[in-house]
Amino acid sequence: MIIVKENCAVGRERTCNEFTFRFKPVSCLNARIPRRRPGFLGYASFTVGELLRSKEQLLALSLRTSDGGKVVGTIEVSVVKMGEIEDGEADHVTTDVQGQKCALVCECAAPDGGSGKENLPFLNAVLKNPVCKLYRFPTSDNKWMRIREQMSESILSFHIPKELISLHIKEDLCRNQELKELGELSPHWDNLRKNVLTHCDQMVNMYQDILTELSKETGSSFKSSSSKGEKTLEFVPINLHLQRMHVHSPHLKDALYDVITVGAPAAHFQGFKNGGLRKLLHRFEMERRNTGYQFIYYSPENTAKAKEVLSNINQLQPLIATHADLLLNSASQHSPDSLKNSLKMLSEKTELFVHAFKDQLVRSALLALYTARPGGVPKKPPSPKSSADDSCPQDAPPLVGRQDSIPHHSDYDEEEWDRVWANVGKSLNCIIDMVDKLIARDGASEGGGGSSKDGEKDASPVDPITAHPKEDWYEQLCPLICALKDCMGEVVNRAKQSLAFVLLQELAAGLPQCLMLTLRRDVVFSQALAGLVCGFIIKLHTSLHDPGFLQQLHTVGLVVQYEGLLSTYSDEIGMLEDMAVGISDLKKVAFKIIEAKSNDVLPVITGRRFGDVSLQESINQENFELLKEYYAVFMEKMPPDYISHFQEQNDLKGLLENLHQNIQAKKRKNVEIMWLAATICRKLNGIRFTCCKSAKDRTSMSVTLEQCSILRDEHQLHKDFFIRALDCMRSRQTQGALSESDDPETGCLTDNKPTSRHFYPVALLLVSSHLLVVWLILSLALLLAKYQ
C-alpha cells in the first residue's frame, strides 16, 4: 500500500482536516512468479476531515479502477490513536492486553519530521534512501509507546574507498620514485630493484583502474551482498547502513539508539582458501625469515618504523623551511618579539626532526646500502677525530661541506652519519646564539643612547649593528639559515635512501606475495574505515549540541564496539581473520574536525599505510584490555556529573567485571558476552557496529533482538509483548510481499530501490562473541527464562 499526502502547500492557512490521502492497493498474488509485477487493483481517496466527521470515525471507501469507472472493492479506514492527547499524557490501553496485537502502524519510504537533531543538513547529505516504519507497543503500565525504526544508506560506502585508493596511489608512486633514486647498485641488487618496480607499477595501474571503475558508479549508494565477489567493488563495504530506533515513551525522555550494520570487512574476491589476513601474515613472516643470503631481513616492526620515519621527514622538512623563512622575515623587519616567536617555532620543529633520526635503524640501513653499492666493503670505523664542526664561531656560521649522499669508497666511516646528523642540531644552536646576541645588542643600544654622564659623548666607533639594524640582522642570520637547510637536506637525502632500501628488502623478499598481502590488507582496511567514518559522523552530528559528549570526544575520545556474528568454520574463519586485522588497523586512525570552507563537507583522508598486527579468545581478551584502558581514562578525566548523566560509576564497574569473568570462563555458547559488550558501549556513549558475512540475516536478527531488549529494559515494554514486538519487527508480512525487482539483494547494484534487510526471518542466530552459532529458539528461551 502506498500513501500519498497531497495539497500540502507551505505558508497557506490549511488545516490537517484538508489533507487528502490516496490509496493504491496492489495485488501480491503474482509476486513470486518470475518476471511478473504486482498490479494495481484501483484507487480510493479521502480527506482527514471526512474521516474525523464520520460515524465512529470509520469510512467505507469504494475502490475504483484507474479510469474512475468500475467499482472493484471496498476499503475501510479507521482512526488509530497513537497514545498522545492534548495534555501530553498517554491514553490507557482499554482492551485486554492478552488480546491486543502489536501493530505496524505505517511504512514509508522516507521518515516523518522527527526531531530537529535528526534533520541536520549534513546528515541528509551523507545518508540516503531512508526506509521508515512506525510501531506502537504497550508499556508495563498499559500505556502506549511509539517506535520509529529507520534504515538509511550512506554515500560514504563509495566516497571513503575512492579517497583511500587515491591516497594509496600517491604513496606508491612516491615509494617507486624513492626506489629509483637509490642510485647505483650492484648487479644483484639492481636486478631486484627492477623486478620490484615492475610489480609495483602493475599494482599502481590496477589501483588506478579500480578507482576509474568506482568513479563510474552512479546507482545505489551501497554494495549488496550479491556484489561482494566483484573485483572493481572489493574496496567497498557490504550493506553499510544506519539502523536507528527512535523511542517515544509516555513518561520517559525520547531516546535514539543507533547501530551501524555492515558486512564483515573481508577480501571476498581473493577468497579464503588459504585463510585470512592473520594466518597469511604470520605465514609470510615465517617465510621471510628463511629467504637466504640474497636478502637482508628486517622485522615488521623495523619496516613499520622506516615508513613512520619517512612520513615524519616528509612532514617536518617543509615546516622547518617555512619557519626558517619566517625567521628571516622577522629579522628584516627588525622585530624582536616576532623574532623570538619565529625562533621558538623553528626550534620545536627542528628538535622533532633531529629526534626522528635517533633510531639505530637509519644507521644500520646506511651501512646495508653501502654494502649494496658496487665495490662497497665496510671497514672498522676509524677513531673519532676532532673537527672544526664541533664548535661554532662567535659570529659566523659553521662550515658544512656538501658530500656525496652515500660514500662509494672502501674507507667508509660508519660514524659519519652521527656527525652529519649532529650538524643539524649544531646549526640550530648557532642560530639561537646569534638571535640572542642581536636582541641583546639591540636592547643595549636603546638603553644606552641617553646615558652619557656629565654631557660627555661616547667617541667610540659606531657599532654597525646599531647603525644599520634592519640590514645587518638579516645579513647575520641568512648564512646560518642556509647552513641549517643544507645540513637538513643532507640528512634527508641520506635517510630517505637508506629507508627506501629497507622497504626494498620487504618487497624483494616476498614478491609477489607481499604485494598481494598489501592489496588484501588495503581492501579490508578500506571496508572497515568506511564503516568507522560513517559511524563517527553520525554520532558527531547527532550529539553535536550535547556539551558533555563534545567534552568526552575532546578529552578521552570514543569507544567503538564491533559485534561479530561470524562462525569459526569454512570460509567464515578466513573472514574473521580478515576482520580481526582490519579492525586492529583502525587503532591508528585519528579524526580531525575543521571548519568547512565550502558546501562540500565530505571527509578527507590523509596519512600512510602502517605495518604489523588463539583467534576466538584472543580477540576478546585483547579488546577487553583496550576497553579497560578507555574506561580508566574516562573515569579519570570526565566530570562526575557527566558520568552520572547516563550511568552510575559502580554499575559501569560491575558490568566490566562481569564481562571479564565471562571472557575468562571461555564457555562455548556464552551469549552474555555480546549483551554485556553492547550495554557497556552504550553506557560509554560509544558507537555500535554489528557485522556478519553480508549484514543481512544474522545481523537483522541480532539488531531486532537488541531493539526489543532495549524497549523492555529501558522503556517499560509490557513483558507479555516482548515476543510479539520481536515478531512484529521481523515479520515479512509487515513489509508486504516483495518482488525480486523490489529487493536490492537479488537485483543489481544500480537498482536504486531501498528496502530493509533488517527484518528478514532466519532459522538461527549467531550471537556469541565467541562466534559460535546459537539456535534462535534456544536464545529466546534462555532470555525469557531469565526475565520472567
N, C-alpha and C positions, 0 to 999 in steps of 0.2 A: 504494500500500500504506500502510495506517495501522497504526502500532504503538502499543499501549496498555499501559502498565505499571500493574497493579492491586495492591491489597492492600499498599500501602507505607506503613503507619501509622508515624508518628514516635513514638519512645520505646519501641517494643516490640522485644524481642530477636529480630529476624528477620534471617536471613542472605540474602545475594544469591541463594542457591540456591532460595529460596522465592518469588522474584518470578515472576509469571505474565505471559506475553506472549500477546496475542490478535491474530491476523492476519485482515484482511478484504480479500482481493483484489477488485479491481473489473475489470470488462470495459471496455476502451477502444475497442472496435470501432466504437461509435456516437458517439465523442467529437466527431467533426466534423460529425455530422448536426444541423442546426438543431433546437432545442427538445428534443433527446434528451440525457438524462443517462446517464453510465456506471452500470451496475447492479452490485450486489454479487453475486459468484459464490458466496459462502459464508463460512465462518469455520473457523479452527483455532486451538488454544491449546496452550501447553506451559509448563513451568517451567524456569528456568535449571538447576536440579539435574538434571532429566531429560536435558537436552542434554549436560551435562558427564559424566554417568554412561553415556551411550550409547556404543556401539562406534564408534571413530574419531570421536567427538564429532559424529555426524551423525544427525539424526532425519528420518524419513519420516512426515509427518503427513497424515491424511485430511482433506480439505476437505469439510465438510458444509454442507447448506443451513441457512438461518436457524432452521428448526424443529428442527434437530438430527437429522434423519432420513436423507435420501438422501446418499450419498457422490458428490460431483461431480468429484473430482480429488484430487491429492496435492500436497504442498508439501515440499520438502527444506530443512532448516535446518541450517547448519553453523556452527562457531565460527571467527570471524575474529580473529586476534591483531593487536592494534594496535601492537605493537612494544615494549611495556614488560613486563619481568618484575620480580620482587620486588626485585632489587638495583638497579633503576633503569636498567640497560643495555638497549640495543635489540637485538632478535633480528636476525640477519643474514637478508637475502633469500636464501632457499635455492634458488630456481628461477632459471633463466636470465633475466637482465634483459631481453633482447630479446623473451622470450616473455611477460613479465609485462604485465598490463593495469592501467592506473590505475583505481582503483575509487572510486565514490561509496559510502562505507560506509553512510550513512543520511541521511535527510532528515526534519526535524521542524519543527513549527510554532512551537516555542519552543526557545531554546538550553538546553544542559545546564548543569550547575553552573557551570563556568568558574571563572576566578579571582575572588578577592574583590573586587578593584577594579572588575570589570565589573558587579557586582551592587549598586552603591550605590543606596540608596533614591531619591535624587534622579534618577539616570539612568532608573530604572524608571518614574518619574513623567513623564519627558519623552519617552522612547522607547516606542513601542507596536508591537504586532503583529510581533514578530521572526520571521524565517524563517531557519532554520539548516541548514547542510549540512556533513557531515564527510567528509574525504578522507584517504587515505594515499598517499604517494608515496615512491619510493626515493630515497635520497641518493647522492652520488657514491661513498661507501664501502660501498654496498649494504646500508644500514640504512634503517629506516622513519622518515619524519617524518609527523606528523599535522597536518592543517589543518582548522580550523573556520571556515567562512565564514558570516557573519551579515549580514542586511539588516534594518533597522528603520525604521519610520515615526517621525515626530516630531509631537507636538501643537503644536509651535511654528509649524508651517505655517499655522495659523489664529490662534494666540494673538498672534503679533507683528503681523500685519496689523491685527487689531482694536485693539491698543494704539496702533498708529501712526495709524490713521484717527481714533480718539478724540482724539489729540493734534492732528491737523490741524484737526479741527472746533473745538477750543478756540482754536487760533491764529487761524483765520479769523474766528471770532466776535469775538475781541479786535480784530483788524485792522478789521473792519467798524465796530465801535464807535468806534475811533480816527478813522476817516474821518468818521463822523457828528459827532464832537466838534471837527472842524476850525474850526467857527464859520462866520460869514457869509462867503460867497464871491461874486465877481461872477457874473452870469448864465451866462457861458460855462463857468466852472469848476464852478459849482453843477450845471449840466446834466450835465457829465462825471461828477461825483461820483454823481449819481443813477443814471446808466447803469451805472457801475462797481458800485454797491451792489446793483443789480438782478441783475447777473450773478453777483456774489459770493454773494448769498443763494441763488441757484439752485444754485451749486456746493456750498454747505453742505448744502442739502437733499438733493442727490444723495449726498454722503458719508454723511449720516445714514441714507439708505435702504440704502446698501451695508452699513453697519455692522449695521443691523437684520437684513438677509438673512444676513450671515455668522454672526450670533448664533443663527440657526435651524439651522445645520449641525450635525448630531449623528451623522453617519455616519463615514466613513473620515477618518483624520487626515492625509490628503494629497490633493492635487488631481491627478487623472490627466490625461494629455495630451489625452484626448478632451474635457476641460472647459476647455481653455485659451482658448477663444473666448467663454466665458460672462461677461457683464457683471458679475454680482454676485461673481464669483470672480477678477477680474483682479488684485486685490492679493495673491493667494495664490500662492506659488511652485509650479512644476510639478514633481511627483515628487520632493519633497525627502526624501532617505533617507540613513541612515548605512550605509555599506558597510564592514564590519570583517572583517579576516582575522587569526585567532589561530594562530600557528605554534608547534608543539611539536617541537623537534629533539632528536635523541638526545644530542648533546654541547653544544649551544648553549642559551643562555638563552631562555626563551619570549619571544615578541615579538608586539606588536599593531600592525597597520597599518590606519589609518582613512582613508577618503576620503568626503567629503560629495558626493553626486551630486544634481544639481538641474538643471532646465531653465534655459537661459539667461534671465536677467531681461529681459523684453521685454513690450511692451504689445500682445499678440496681438489683443485685442478691437478696438483702434483701428486695427490694420492697419499696413502698411508701404508703401503705395502711394507716399507722398511721402518715404520714407526713415525713418530712426530719429532718435533724440534729437540726436545730434551734428550731423547735417545740418539738422534742423529748428531747433535753437537758433541755429546760425550764420545761417540764412536769416532768422529772426525778428529777430536783432540788426541785420542789414543793413537790413531794412525799417524798424526803429525809428529808425535814423539819418536816414531820409529822410521822416519823418512830416510835416514842415512846421511852420509857425509856431504851430499851435494846441496843441502840447505842448512841454514842457521835457525835453530829452534828458538822462538820467543813465545812465552806463555800468553794465554788470552789476556791476562792482566796487563802484561807489558804492551801488547798490541793495543789494548784499550787506552793505556797511558799515552802511547805515541799519538793516537788520534786526539786525545784530550790536549796534549801539548801543542799539536799543530793548530787546533782550534783556538787556543789561547794566543798563540803567535799571531794568527790572522786577525784577532780582535784587538790585541793590545798595540801592535805596531802602528796602525793608523791613528789610534788615540794618542799615543806618545808624540807622534809627529804633529798632530793638531795642537796639543798643549804646548809643545816647543815653539810653534809659530805664534801662539797667543802670548807666550812669554816675551818673545822679541817685539811683538806689537806693543805690549805694556812698556817695554824698555824705550821704544821710540817715542812714546807719549810721556815719558818721564813721570810715571805714576807709581809711587812706592807701594800703595795699597794694592793696586792691580797687579803689580809685580809679585808681591807676596802671595796673592791668591793663585796666580798662574803657576808660581813655583811649587806651591803646595800640591796642586793637581798633577803637575808633571812628576813630582817626587813619588806620589802614591802610585801612579800607573807604571813608572819605571821600576819601583820596588816589586810590584806584581810580576812584571816582565822578567826581572832577574830571578825571582823565586821560582818561576816556571821551569827554569833550567837547572835547578839544584839536584834533580833526579839523576841517578847513576846511569839511567837508560841512554841518555844522549851521548855520554862519554863512551860507553861500550858500543853503541851503534856507529859512532865515528870511526872507532878502531876497526869494526867489521867492514865498514865501507872502504876503508883504506886497503884492507887485505883483498877486496874485490877489484881494486884498480890494477891495471897492467903492471906487473913487477912489484906490487906492494907487499913488503915483508915487514912486519912490526919488529922493532928492536926495543931493548930495555931503555926506558927513558933516562936521559942524562940527568945529572944533579941539577937542582934548581939554581938558576942564575939570578944575580941581582940585575935589575933593569931600571932604566930611566922611567919606565911606566909606573914604577911603584910609588913615585912621589909626583906631586902636582906643583908646578911653579906657582909663584905668588899671583902673577897677573897674566899668565899665558896658558893656553890650552895644552893638554898633553899631546905629544906627537904619536899618533897612532897610524902606523903604516898599513896599507892595503896589501893583502896576500891572496894567493890562490885559495879558493874556498876549502879545498882539501889538499894537503901536500901529496905529491906523487913520488917523492924520493924515499930512498931507504932509510934516511935519517929522521923519520917521522917521530916527533916528540909527543908522547901521549898526554903530557901535561900542558901542551899548548892551548888546548880548549879551555882550561881553567884561566889562563891568562887572558884569552880573548873575551871570555865571558865576564871576567872581573873588570875589564876595561869599561864596560857599560856603567857599573857602579862608580868607578873612579871618575868617569866623565861627569856623572851626575854630581858627585861631591865637589868637583871643580866649579860647576855652575852654581851650586849652593854657596860656596865660599865667595865667589865673585858677586853674587847678588847681595850678600851680607855686607861686603865691603862698599859696594856702590851706595846702598841705603845708608850705611854709617857715615860715609863721606858727605852725602847729601844733607844729612841731619847736622853734621858738624859745621858745614858751610853756612847753613841757615841760622844756626845758633851763634856763630862767631862773627857774623857780619857787623854787628854794632857793639862789640865787646872790647874795643881798644881802650886802654886805660890812659887818662890824662891827655886825651886827644891825640895820643901817638898813633901813627898809622903803620900798619904792617908793610914793611918794604920787601918782604919775601916775594919770589916769583909766584905768579898766579897759577893755581892748580888747574891743569887742563880739564879735569872733570867738572870743576865748578864753573869754568869759563864756557864750556860747551856741553852742558849736561845731557841734552837730548841726543846729540850726535854721538857722544862718547859712550853712553850707556849701551846703545845698540851695537856699536863697534866692539865694545868689550865682550859682549855676550855672544855675538854672532859666531865667532870661531869656535867657542865652546859648544854651542848648539850643533854646529856642523860636525864637530868631533863626536858628539853623542849619537847623532844619526848614522855616522859612518860605523861606529862600533856596533850599534844596534843592527845595522844592515849586515855586517859581517857575521854576527851571531845568528841572525835569522837565516842567512844563506846556508851556513853550516848545519844548523839544527834541522832545517827543512829537508836537506839532502839525506842526513843520517836517519831521520824518522821515516822518510819515504822509503829508505832501504829496508827498514823494519817491516813496513807494510808489504814490500815486495816479497819478503820471506813468507809472510802469511799466505799471499796469493799463490806464489810459485809452488809451495809445498802441497797445495791441495787442489790444483786445477783438475777437472772443472768443478769438483765437489764444493769447493769453497764458495764460488760464485753462486752455485745453486742453493747452498745454505743461506747465503746472503739474500737471495731472491725470496726464499721461503720465509725468512725472518722479516723481511720488508713487507711481504704480503700479510702476514699475521699481525704485525705491529700496526699496519695501516687500518685493518679492521678494528683492532682494539682501540686505537686512538680516535677513530671516528665516533665510536660509541661514547668514549670518555668526554670528548669535546661537546658532544650533544648533551650529555647529562649535566656537564658543568654549566653550560649556557642556560639550560632550562632552570637549573637550581638557582643560578645567579639572578636571573630576571624574575623568577617567581618570588624570590626573597629580597629583592632589591630595596624595598622600603622597610626592611627589618634591621634596625641598628645592631641588634645582638648578633645576627647572622654575619653582618659585614665585619664586626669585630672578631668573630670567630674565624672568618675567612682570612683576615689580615694577620691574626695572632698565631693560630695553630693550623690553619688550612682546613681541608675537608677530608673526611674518611669516605672511601668508596668501597662498597661491598659487591662482590660477584658471587651469585648463586649458580653453581654449575650443575646441570642436570644430565651430564653425560655418563654413560656406563663405562665399565672398565674391561670391555672385551671387544674383539673385532676391530673395525676401523675407528670406533669411538675412543679407544685408548690412545690412538695416534692423534685424534683431535684434541684430547685432553692434554697431551704433551705439547702440542702447538699452543693451546690456550694458556698453559702454565707459563711458558716463556714469553708469550705476547703480553700478558698482564704483568709479569715481572719487569719487562722492559718499560712499562709505564711509570715505574718508580722515579725515573729521572725526568719526567715531564713536569714542567712548571708553567703556570698561567700568568700572563702579564696583562693587566687591564689598563688600557689607554683610552683617551678621548678620541672618538671618531671624528675625522676631518671631512667626511662626506657621507652620503646616504648608503654607501657600501660598508656595512657593518659586519660582514662575514669575517671569521677568524683567519689570521695569517700564521703560518708555521715557519719557525726558524730553528737552526741548530744543525747537528750532525748525527750520524749513526753512532751507536755506542756498542761496547763489547759484551763480554761474557755474562752468562747467567749463573720401600721407598715411596712413590708418586702420591698415593692417596693420603696417607697420614702426614707425609712431609709437607704437602701443600697446606693442610690445615694448621700444622704446628708452626710453620714459617710465618704464615699470615696472622696467626694469633699473636705472635710476638710483635708484629708491626702494630696490631690493634692495641696491645697493651702500651706500647710506646706512645701512640697517639692519645690514648686515654690519660696517661700520666701528664703529658704536656697540656692537654685540655683542662684537666682539673687544677693544674698549677697556674695557668695564665688567664683562664676565663673567670670573670667575677661570679661570686656565689649566687647573686640574684638572677643572672642569666642561666646558670646551671639548673636552678630550681624551677626556672620557667617551663622546662619540658621534662625534667626528671630529677628525682631526689638522688643525692650522691650515693647513699647506701644501696639503693635499688640498682643503680648502674654497676656498682662494685660487685653486688651479688650476682648480677647477670654475667659479668665477666668470669667470676669464679665458677659459676655453673657451666659456662661454655668450656672453660679449661678442663673441668672434671670430665665432661662428655668427650672432649678430644682425647684425653689421656685414657679413657676407658676403652677406646678402639673397638667399640661394638660394630657389628656388621651393618645393621639397619637402624642407625641412630638418627631418627628424624629430628630429635631435639636440637642438633647442631644447626640445622637450617633455620628453625624458628628463632633460636637464640641469636644467631648472627644477624638475621633480619631485624629483630627487635632492637638490638644494640645499635645497628646502623641508623635506625630511625630516631632513637633516643639521642644520638650524637649529631642529628641533623645532617646526615650524610646522603650519599647518592646510591640508590639501589639498582643493581643490574640482575637480570635473570636470563640465563643462557641455556640453550640445549643445541642439538645438532642444527636445527633450522629455525629456531624461535617460533615454532608452531604448536604442536600438540602438547608436549611436556611443559613447555613454557606457559601455554594458555591455562593448563590445569593448575599449575603452581600459582599463577597470578590470581586466578579466580578464588582459589582456596585461601590465599593470603588476604584478599579483599574481604571475603566473608568473615574471616577470623578477626580482622580489624573492626568490622561493623559490630561483631559480638563483644569484643574485649574493650573497645574504646567508645562505642556509640550505642550500647544497650540494645542490640538486636535481640528480639524475642528468642528465647532458647529453642522454642518449638519450630522456629522458622529458619534455622541455620541451613539445614539440608535443602529446604525449598528455595532459599535465596541462592544457594550454590547451583541448584538445578536450573534456576531461572537465568543466571548469568551464563551458564554453559549450554543451555538448551539451544539447539539449532532451530527449533520451531519459532523462537522469538525473533529470529532474523528473517524468516521467510525462506522459501526454498531458493537456493542459489543455483543458477545455471552455470555451466562450465565457463561461459564467457564472462560471467559476473565475478568469478573467483580468480584473483591475480595469481594464486598459487598454481593454477592449472593453465593460465594463459601466458602470454609472452610478456616481456618486461615493459614494453611500450604501452600496454593496456593501462590507461590511467583511470582505473575504476576501483576506488578504495573500498575495501571491505575488511571486517575484523577477522583476524585469525586467532583471536584470543578467546573464542567461545566454542571451539570445536571439541566435542567429547571424544575421549580415547579410553582404552581399556585399562591402562596402567599409568602410574605417575612416578617419576624419579625425583625423590625429594631429599635424599640424604646428602650431606656434604661429604660423606664417604663415597658418594657416587655409586650407590647400589640401587637397583630397581626395586621399588616397593609397590605392591599392588594397591591401587587406589582404594579398593574396598577395605583393605586392612588398615590403611592410614586413616580413613574416615572412621572406622570402628574404634581405633585407638583414641582418636580425637574426641569422639562422642563419649567414650567411657571416662575420659579424663575430666570433662567439664560437666558431666551430669551428677 
